[in-house]
Amino acid sequence: MEGRTLQIVIRGHHLPGRRPPGAEYDNVHVGLQVGRQPADLVPGDAASAEWHTDVNVIDKGGEADFRGPAVQGRRGERFLYLTWGEVGADGSFEMFRRAKLMLADVPGEVVRAGRAVADLDLTDNCGLPLCARVRPPAIRWSAADR
């Protein structure tokens, strides 16, 4: 089944820190989940974070379906995970929360453009790492850099 490639750039701002206020974790990092593993880990105190992934877009009965190593979920409910965890002294990663970026929220014209840029704050209203489903307006999808 052939499709077209959608280049996705995720830009995270306002990270919560390596030890967010009131959190029980030290050395917090965030990465794009690929399969079951985090990729391209960024420390929680970085000024910003950016991840790149390619997604295959397949037309399924007039609706876009998404596939790729970083794509999670069932057809019609596909998403990307940003996974938060504590990095140990030995380099191990222990996940404690994830943010779900819903691909159905990417506007059709952005999908058709072949490049989707997602901008979002990575700290929630309590000062903790962003988690759960992240929907507009908390995430802003566009076809070009702003």
Protein Blocks (a to p, Z undefined) as FASTA:
>chain_A
ZZdddddddddehiebjbdghiabehiacdddehjbcehiacfkbfbdcdddddddddee
hiacdedjklgcjehiaccddddddddfkopacdfbdcdddfklpcfklmmnopacdddd
fbdfkopacehjdddfkbccdfbdZZ
